[in-house]
Amino acid sequence: MALLVAVTVVSGRLLLARMLPAAALSAYGVVLEAGVATAVLLAVYLLGALHVLLGVAAAVLYTLLYIANLEMIAAMDTVVELQDAVFATHATFLHGSISGLQFALFGLLLAGVIVVYAVVAARVQQQRRLTPKRALVMTLTAVVLFGASGATAGGSAWHEHSVVVLSLHESLRRPYRPATASRDSVVHTVNADASGVVARGDLTGELLLPRAEAAHNVLLLIVEGIPGVYLRQVQQQSGVGYAVQMPALSRLADSGLVATQSVAHARQTIRGLYSALTGDYPRLDLSTPKIYPYIEAPPDQRPAALAQTMRDIGYRTVYLQAAGLSYMSKDRFMPEAGFEDVLGKDFFDYSHVAFRWGPDDKAYFEQVADFIERLDAHSEPWFLTLLSVGTHHPYGVSDQYAEDYPSRKIAAVAYLDEALDEFFARLERDGYLDNTAVFLVSDESHGVSGHRFGRYWGTTVVWTPELQQPVLQNEVVGLCDLPITVLDYLGADDHASRFAGRSILRRYDSTRPMHFGRYIAKGVDAQTGLVIHSVPEGRRLQRFVPSSGALFAPHYETAHERVSELGELPQRLMAAYRAATLIPGVEYQLSDAGDPGEEELQPLHAADPRQQRWSLLQDAEYSVAAGKSLMLTSAQYLEIAPQTQVSLSLELEVAPINGAADVPVLQPSLQLMASYEEIDLDLPPMPELASGEAFKMRLHFSTAEVLERVWVDLRVHSLVSDSAVDLRVRSLILELEPLPEAEPGPEQGVNPQLERFDIYPLGSRSPAHALRQDLVTVAHAGGRYNETTYTNSLQALRANAARFNVFELDFEWTSDRRLIGLHDWDTIFERLYGFAAGEPLAYRELRQLESPLGVTPLDLDQLRDFLWRNPRAVIVTDVKRDNIRALQKIAERIDGHQRRIVPQLYHPEELGAVLELGYRNMIWTLYRYPGNRDSDRVVMQARDMQQRHGDVLVAVAMPAAIAEDGLAARLSEYGVHTYAHTVNSCSDYHRLRELGVDAIYSDDLAAGRCY
C-alpha cells in the first residue's frame, strides 16, 4: 500500500512534465519527492497509532499541499506560499481557480489512495502494537528523509526538489523588509541617478535601425505573461531550448527587431504597465504599487509618462484592454498617465469563448482591428496601447481547443499566436503597417519551466515601416526602456530626455545594472559578462554567473556568500535595489541601521510614510446588468506601516429608476483585505439601496503591525431582474496618518471604529429628510416590545428595526449625569423594573438591576452602535429635563449626529442653541408648549422658523386632540408638515390624515399597514 502511494505521488511529477514539456524531468527531483512522500507515510503511520483521524488528517493536508503546488507550477511556474492559503476563502479566487484546475482527477485519486493507506495503517496498528523502539526508528527515518530534501531547497528550481518541501521553505523564509534606522544611525545622502541605477535620456548608443521618416502611428501591444523564450530567435540566440514556441509570432519577428534579453521587472500586470508607460522601475516587491503615489501627486511632480508625452507632440492617445478596468485601479491610472480614451471589457460586443476576464484573444484582436479603422479616420496620428488577457490563468480557450494540447496554458499560448497572426495579416492587408510602428512587449512572465530566472523573462519585438531586415538586440533591456525607445524612434530627442533608461533601438558600449524581482543583474566586463546578485536576506546573498555571459542562459554557477565577507558590496547592492523602487532624480537619505545590507532609503524631507492619501475611485459611473454582480475595484496591493491610523470613506449614489421608488435595487459589499486575508472591521451588513438613494460611510482603524498587500474589494449586486441599475461612486478613499505618540495603537491586530454609516435620498442633505415623506411612522418610545410600550430600550430598537426607520426616544438623566433611555423614574420605571425609584439612580446601580421584561437601560454607546448597524435609522429625541445639555451630550457621543438625530424642540427659542450644536433637522413638539392651543401663535412661530432658518424645521408635532382642533390643517396651508401622537389604529390614522396630518407617532402601527 505504501509503495502504491509513493508511485502515485511520483506520477504527479510525470503528469506535470507532460503538461510542461519544456521542463526537464529531473531524476534528482523525483527521488526527493519520493523520499518526502515516504517521510509523510511514516508520519501518517505514527499519527494513526494515536488515532485514525490524526493519520487521515495528515494524509489530507499533504495531498492538498502537493496538488496545490502542481496547480501553481502549471499555472505560474512557481510553488505555493502558505500565506496564500487564505485565497481558498476568496470567492474570486475560487471561481477562477476551480474553472482552470488541471489536476482535479489526479488529486482525487491521490487523496483516495493515501486516505485508504491511513485507515489501513491505523487498523494494522490496532492488531499489532507499535513498540517504542520501532516508533523511534520510524520517526528518525522520517526526519532524515524530510531533512535531506529540505537541506538544499533554498534558491533551487522546483523541478530539482520536492515541491512540498520547497513550498514550505519559501513560506517560512524570512521576507525582505527594510530595517528601521535607530536614532543614532549614520545618515548620508545618495541620488538615484548617481547610484548608476537609472541613466536619464541616454541616446548615445549606435542606432540599429532607421528612425521614423514621418509622424507614424504607434501601436504598443502588451501581451499577458508571454516570456521571450517562446520566440525561435530568442531560443537560438540564448542557447535555451524550450518545447513551447509561438511559430507565427516568430515568423512575424523575422521582419522586426527582437530583444533576446528582455526583462519583465516584476510579476504583476500593474507594475509592468507602470514601468512600460513611465520608464521608471516598479516596486519590485509586493508593497504599494507606484501608481497610487503617482495618481495623488501633482502633475508637475510625477515622473514623465509616455502617453502624456505623445499627447504633447500631437498624438491621440487611447488605452484599450480586454479585462475590466477597475481591477488594480487601471481606470484611475491610465487617464492620469495621459490617455484621452480608456476602454475596457465593457467596450467589446462579443467573445468566441466564455472567459471571466474578458473577450478571448481572437475576439479581442478582431474588434481591436475594427477599432483601428475608426481611429485611423481622424486626421491626427494615434498612440494606441493594447493589453490582451487570454493567456492569464485560467486561460481563455474552449475545452475543445485545449484537448489538442498538454495543458490549457500551452493551448492559450497557441491560441494567442493564431490571433496575433490574423491580426497582423489584417493590419498588413489594410495598409496600416505602412505608417504604423508596432512595439510588442509582455507585462510580466508567467514562467519558463526549469529556468532559474524564467519568471522575469519578458518579450520585446519592434516593427517599423523603415526596417528592411531583421535585427537582434542582444543587450539586456527592460520594460523601463520602452518610453525612451518610442520617442527615440520618433526623433523626439527633447522629450526623450525626460525619461530614464536606454533605447532598445541602440547598441551601447558600456554595461548597466538591471533590476528584476529580488535580483540585480550587474555588468562586469566583456569576458565575464553578467553577474546576478540576489538581494541579501539576513547575512547571506546568492551570486549567479551565467554560462553564456548573458542574463538568460542555459546554466548558472551559483554560490552563497556571507555578507560580512563582501565589504561594501551588500550596501551598494541594497542602495541600488532600493533606489530602483524610488522615483529617479530625487535625493534620498540612506540610514545605516548597523549591519551591512540592512540600510533604509527614505526621500529627503519626505512626509511620514504613514501619512498618505489613496483615492481608489473618484466620480466613477457604472451600470450593473439586471440580476448581475459587478466588481468596482480590487487588488490595489497597498502597504500600511505600523502604528498608523487608517480612514476609509465611501460615497455612492444609485440613479433613479422609473417605478422603483422605495424598492431595494442594489446591494453593495465591501471587504478590506491584507495579504489575501480579510481584515475584521466588524462592519454591519451593507444596506440594500433603493432607487435614487445615496450611501455614505466612513470608518477608521489603527494597526500596530505592517499590513502587506492591502486592497479594498468593492462590489455591487443588482436586486432587480428587468432593468440595469446605474450608479456613481463619488469617492472611495484611504487616508493614512501616524498615530499620535500619546495615543498608542493596539498591541496587535486592528481597532476598528465606524464614524459614519447612513443613507439619504439624492438631492437632500440627510436621512432625516425621509421624515417628510408620506406614510412615515415614528416608532414611539422605540416601539412596542414584549407587549409593553415606553421601554425606550435597545431591545425595542432591535425588535422594530425591520418595520421602522424613525424612532422617537425618551431621555432622562441618572444621578451621576449619564443620559439614558427612560420616560420617567416613577410610573414607567416601576413598569420596567418592578418598583418606583422616585428619584434618579446612579448609572452603575441602574445597570445592576434586572428587568422582568428583559430590557436593559439604553445608553449613548448602545445607541451609537445601533445607528452604525442600521444606516437607515433616524432618532427623534424627547428629553424630559435639560434639553440643550442633553443634545450637546448626544452631539459629542453620536457620530454624524447632524444627519442621524432629529431633536425635538419644546419652545422656538431653543432653535438657535440647537443649530449651534450642528443639528440641521428639528421637530417642534407642542405637548409641553404653553400656547399649544393658540393656533395663530403656533402658525406664526412655525412660519418664522421656516423663513429665518430655511428648511431645518422638519415638522410640528402635536397630540392628536390638538390636530383635531384644526391646527394641522392650518399649518399644512403654509407648507408646514405635521405629526400627531400617539396613534395606534388605522381608523384614527385615516381620520387624522383627512385633517391634514402628514405622519404619526405610534407604538406598533406602521402606516403602510393601513392601505
Phi, psi and omega in degrees: 000317179297321179296321179297319178297313181299319179296320179297317179300312179298328178299329177299320177296323179294319177298319179297319179295327178290320179290330180241076187298341179284343183275118179296137178278100184284121177298324179298317179295320180296317179298315180297321179296319178294322178296317178294319177301319178297318178298320179294319179298319177297319179296318178299319179298315181292318180293325178295337177294332178279313177195141183300325181293329177295318177296316179297317180299316179297320179296317181293318180298317179297317180299314180300316181293320181294312181293320179300322179291321176299317179296316181294319179295317180297326183272317190232005179058038178208161182272167180283140168256133187299336178299338181272002183298333180292350173305330184298344178263001186260123188299317181298316180297314181299317182299313182289320186286314182298324180292344182242017181297136181244349182240026185298309182294319178296321179299317178296320179297312180297317180300317180297316182295314186285329176291318176300318177301316181298318181291315180297316181298321179295320180291322177301320182290334176293331180270332182228106186300138179279116182285152178303321181296316180293321178298320179295317180297316180295320179297312180298321179297316179298317180296317181296314181297315181292317181294324179297323179288325183275348186298324183243026184291327185299131174074012183255153176284155187298326186288348180264001185214174171292127183293328180293312180294318179297323178297315178295321180298314181294327181289324184268351181298139182297119180291150177293130173211127179301137178286156176266124184293141177282168183298328183259019180287157180282133180237124173223166189258135173234166178232137184302321179292316184295335181288351182084006181289315186227126172257130188266131173057042184274099177244032185275347183286171181278129180294137179263347179207160183293152173283172183295139177268352179205177180281074183290156169295156179232122177249115175259110185253111182254116182259139186290112165074009188278119176280153184295336184294348175290346179272136179301319182297323181290318178298316181296319184284322184276338184079008178264108177281142182208134185287331181276125179222163173241088186297322181293314179295323177298317178296318177297323181291344177297342179251017182226189174262127180245125174270115185277345181234067185261130186254130165261115195291329186215164185256066175196134188302314186295331178287320177296318179297317180302313182294317182294334185259348180238343185076006180261150173294144172280172167296130188271351171251192181262034172279182187310121177300151184291347181296333184286311171297331178296312181299319186279339184287147172300146184306325183283355179249005180271156167299152178299150179237140184298314182299316180295322179295317177298323177296320180296330182261015169104013180264145168276131188246129182223136173244128185221111180240159183282329184272173175295149187278335189286335180296125184066017171062032176292336176294337177268320186287316188298315175298323180293332180279357172113006178279127179287321179239129181234114188234143182227208187309320184293346181289333191272146185265335186207166175214141178280335183231132176292118185213126190293334183285327184162195180296145176296167189296322180292314178297323180298308185288332174298314182284331173297318179299319176298320181294322180297324177301316179291320182295322184286348179289342178282158186283326184279152175293159184236151172241108185247125178250127181243148173224115178277171184219352188295336180267017173269141176303134011267021167079125188270070174225158178282160178298322180295318179295320184291340182298336184272005184229157181298331181207163178296327179299311180293325176297319180295324177296316178296321180295317176298319180301316178295319181296318178295321179300313179294321181296312180294324177299320179290320177300319180290317181300320182274001174085008183287332181289349177283340181224025182224130171267134182245127176244112180254125178222166173252142181289328180201181176240130177274014168107151175235108188304128176086353180260132186301318183250020182298337179290350180237017181272104183266180180238136173216120175224139181233133172238134176226154178299333183276345186286123185257340182213157183293151181226137173252126174256108187262000176281160178287123177234162181219170177303330180295345180272355189293311182302313181294331178294313180299315182289328175298315179300320182281354180075019181270067187298320181299320179284327180297331181294347179281348187251153175276175173094191180231154179285130177292343182275005184233159174247130186249154181277333186251160177267172178206159176287155173222131186251140177202135180052236179254029185231157176230118175267118186239122177293136181250292176202174186294329182284314185279331184078226186263149167236130181254129178248141170277156173291130184303136172244113184067239185249015180228152167224164178252147180235130182236129176245115183288143184295329183263358184079359179254160183299310181261098188241164178294324184216163179221139167273129185240153176207145172262129184235139180281135182301321184295341183265002188249011176061233184274354184304311180302320181295318180292321178297313182293323177297316180294318182297313181291322179297330179295337181267001182250171185285126181299150176086000181253138178279146182228155172270133174253109183262121180276113183272001177130297183266146176303140180082002182243042180266165181229126177265132175222143178297143175296136176058021180283156176292159175306131181299345177273359183249089185218164177222121181243112177269104186277327175217145181210115179047051180259132182254141182220158172231124182258121180299152183305125177071012184250166176251154181218129174275124181270320177198150181191170169056055176275338178054054178274164174233132181244127183287161177292163180054048182240140173264123184247130175243133178239125179234142180223135174221123177221157183230141177256124182293147178298144175238129181302129177078009183242021180299137178065010178255127179301130181235347186213140178235107175281159170218144184220131175231142173248120186249149172222123184050043175070010179242138184291135173278122183280105180256005178054041180287144170291162177302140177294140186283155169278125186261141179266167177303130177079019179254153173245151181228133177230142171214152175212131177222162173217154176210160178241151181227137177270347187243163170292131173253115184260153176048059181270135171215156176257119182257103182249124180226161175224151179229129178285133179260000179251153187247357186243357180202158177285154177247122179263141178214162176231128172268107181295317180195148169220108192229136170249128178237135182242137175218145176293141176294135174302143181300331180284348181236078181298149180283183179293155179294329177204161178069206182236163182231082189284146172218127180267122182269325190208134183201089185212166183230143176205157180292147176300141180087357177242169187267341187198166177296341180297339179292344173298340178296339183278346184285153176294160175064025176271134174242133174267123181288110186290126179056035181086354181091161181294137178219131178054043179061022183231140176259170176064026179283330181048040189250162174297324180297321179293318179300313181295319183294330186256003185296332181283342184254334184232150172251338184242127185235129170268135180231136172274142180233138175228169180254141170279173181293336178259026170064040170259138181271129182225163175279108182195139179280316179195165181269004183250264188299308183291321178300318180294323178297324184277324189241356174092358175208156180269120180288324180079324179216159183301140173264164173287152184300315181298318179297320180295320183292339181276351180281148175247125181271134176296344179269357179077026179252157176234152181299134178275121174250178186290330177294318178294322178296319179298318179296319178299317181293324175303314189272357179225081190293345177273348187287141176231139181251128173257125185271148170223089185271125187281331181217139174059063188299311185295319179295321178295318179294328175294317179297319179295318180298326180286330188257338185256114177295135180070032183300331180300330185257333189258345184242130176244102180290145168265128176265145179255350177205139180306334182292344178284346189301314182300315181295322180290322177297323179296335178278359176098355179289144183233003178219123183228156171241131173266113180260138189260355189293341177247007181275124186301327184259035187289347178266353179271090187297323180298316181295317180297315179298317181297316181294318181296316180295323179297318177297320179297314185289325183274332187233023176066222187259029179292336180277106180290315184193167168251123181258145184205157172299150183303326182297322180291321177299321181292338178283357175109357182294321181299317180296320181294318180294323181295333177299331181259013177077018178265124179288149180228143175240146178238149180217159344259132191240125185232015177222150180292326180297316177295322181298312182296322180296318180291325177298320179294336179271004175104002180286134182274322184205173187226159162263136181213153177283322183208009184261106171281123189302331180299338179289344184272010179236000000 
